[in-house]
Amino acid sequence: MQIFGVDIGGSGIKGAPVDLDRGELSEPRHKVLTPHPATPDAVADGVKQVIGHFGWSGPIGVTFPGVVTGASAVRTAANVDKSWIDVDAGALLGERTGCGSVTVLNDADAAGVAEMRFGAGRGRKGTVLMLTLGTGIGSALFVDGVLVPNTELGHLELHGHDAEKRASTKAREDEDLSWEHWARRVQKYLVHVEMLFSPELFVIGGGVSRKAHKFLPLIKGVKAEIVPAELQNNAGIVGAAMAAAERAAG
């Protein structure tokens, strides 16, 4: 079964058809840059471009970098334009793309769902925490395989700042930090999160998961197991498609 997934990020909008039997992209993903300012209309046009690249028609799943409640109501917008708040993202994207049925969920939640089904969290019980390191820090919390949605733990305060302002991939790039320096920041964040939630497993996702060997071995003092996401930066696309298929199935 194939469903289309789109992942809206702070720097890029990417998508592809997904083979839901295998949890893999059916075709190489297509990406466009996230517009700045990332207003609802501008981002919706970007999503339309990605879908149009494949000539897709039918249900789609879309991730959003913020809290999404109910059917598709946006409640927070930390790394996109604030005009997204209170927008019905599903209705907007359905109208703009012509796809009709659009399922919208938090970006890290989507990535986490995919990793729990097809990736590093497969078969794991207890408390599992997926963290996506990118423009910000997203989080997906699972207890015995069940998602606790919209946790947004990147906004925990760490040393007087949102944690994502210190420990995201963007922070490393903006401040030109060495891998060692950045790993110490990520370590402090993980220690703080572990104190609050006591997970058995951290899954580290986002594009930087491709380079996990450069920083994960440098992290010390965390009791939980720490592993890179197996689906890497495709996890959000796969999770979005999974959510759309679940909705289509009723």
N, C-alpha and C positions, 0 to 999 in steps of 0.2 A: 504493500500500500504506500502511495506517495501523497504527501501533503507539503505545501510550501511554507517555509519558515523564514522570518525576517528578524534580524537583531539590530535594534536601534541603539547606537552607542554615542558617547560624547564626541567621538572623532570620526566615526564611520557608520554607514547603514549598509548592512550586508545581508544577503539572502540566497536561498537555493531550494530546489525541491529536495525532500528528504525521504529516503527509504526507511519507513518505520519498522520494518521487519528486522533490519540490521542496525538501525540507529546511525546511518551514515548519509552523507550528502549524495544524491543521485547524479549531480553534475557539479563541476567546479562553481563555487559561490561567486556572485557578482557583488561588487562594492562600489558605493559612491561616498563622497565625503559628506559628513554631517554639515548642513548649512549653518552659518553664523550670521545673525542670531538664529538659533534653532527653534523657530516659532512653529506652532502646529501646522500652518499652511505649508511652510517651507519643508518641514520634515515629511509631511504627507506626500509632497511632490517627489522627494527622494525615494520614499517607499514605492511610489508608483513607477519610478525609473527602474528600480531593482526588479520588480515583478515584470515590468514590460520587457526587460532584457530576455526573459525566458518565454514570453508570450503566455504566461500562466493565467488560467481562469479557474475559479473554484475557491473553496475555503482556504484561508491563510491564518497562520499564527504569527503574532508580532510581540517582541519583547519591548519593554519601555524602561528607561533608567530612572525609576522612581516608584513610589507606592501606587498600586493599582487595586482598587476595591470594586466590589459588586461585579457587574458585567464587564465594564472597561473604563471606570471613572478614575482619572488621574488625580492624585492627592498631593504629591510632592514632585518637584522638578529641580533637583540640585545641579545637574550638569547639562540641562537644556533650558530654553527660555521659560521664565516664570509664567508666561501666558498659557502654558499647558495646564496649570492647576484648574481643576473642576471641568476640564474638557472630557467629553465622552470620546475617548480615542478610537474605540471600535466603530462608532457611527461615522466619525470623521474619515477614517481610513477606508471604511467600506464604501463610502460615497466617492472618495477621490480615486480609489483604485478600480472600482466597479466589480470588486470580488464578492460583494454581498456579505457573506459571513466572515467576520474578522474577530479572532480571539486575541485579547491583549492581556499580558501578565508581566510582572516584574522581571527584569532581565536576569538577575542572579537566580531567582526562583526557577526560571526556565532552564538555565544552565545546570542548576542542581538536580532538577528532575531528570534531565538527560544523563547526568553522571550516575545517579542512583539506579537508573534502569540499564544503561549500556556501558558505563565507565567505571571509574575508580571506587564508587560507592556501591556497586552491584553486590547484593547479598548481605550488606552490612546492617547490623541492628544497633541498638543503642543510640547515642547522640552523635550525629554526623554534621559537620559544618563546612559548607562550600563557601569559599571566599574568592571573588573574582577581582583581580588587580588590574586596573586599566586607568581610564580617565579619573575614576573614583575607585571606591572599594564597595563591591556588592556582596551580599550575604544570602545564603539559603540554609536554613536550619531544619534538620530532619530528626525526628524521634521515632525510632523503630520503623523507619522508612516513610513516615508521614510528614509532609511538609508543614512547617509553621510559616505562613506567608508574610512577605513584606517586612522582614526584620530590619533591613537597612542598617546593619551594624558598622558600616563605614563612617557613620556619623556619631559614633561614640566619641566622647571627649578624651583626648590623650595629650597630656602636657599643655592643656589650655587651647587645643585646636581640634577640629574635626580630624579623626584619625586619617581619613583619606587625603587630607591636605599634607600629611607627613609621610604616609606609607604607600600611596598609590604608585603605579608605574609612571603616571604623569609627573608626580613629585620627583621621582628619580631623574626623569629626563629634563624637567625644567631646571632643577638645581644641579644637573650634571654630576650626580652622586656616583661614586664607585659602587660596584656590586656589594662590597664588604660593608660600606657605610649604610647603604639602603637595607641590606639584610638585617642590620642591627635595629633599624626602625621597624621593619616587619616583625622581627622577634619581639620587640616591646609590645607591639599591637597584639600579637598572638598570645603572649603571656597574659595580657589584660583580658582578652576575650575568653581564654581558658579559665581564668579565675571566675568569670561570670557564668559560664555554661558547661564547663567540664566535659567537653566532647571527647569521644574515643578516637575520632578521626577528623583531621582537617584535610580538605581537598582544595588545592590552590589552582584556580583557573585564570582565565583571561589570556591575552596574547602572550604575556610573559611566561606562561607555563611551558612554552616551547623551549625556554632557556632555564628551566628549573634547576639544572645541574650547576648553574652559576651562583645560585643564592640559597637554595634549600639546605645544602649541606653545611652552610655557615650559621644556620639558626640553632641555637642551643637553649636549654632550660625550659623546653616545652614537653610536657609529659605525653601528650597525645601523639599518635602517629601523624606524620605530615607527608602527603603524597601529591604529585602534580595531577591535574585533570587529564584523563586519557583522551577525551574528545577535544582537548585544548580549546582554541577559540571558536570552534564550531558548535560547542555545547549549547549556546543560546539559540542558535538556529534550529537544532534538533529538538530542544525542549519546547520551543514555540510551536513547531509542527505537531509534537505530541499533544500539546494542549488543544490545538485546533481539531485534531482527530478525536480526542476524548469528547469534546463538545459536539462534534458531528455525530458521534455514536449515541449521544443522549445521556 
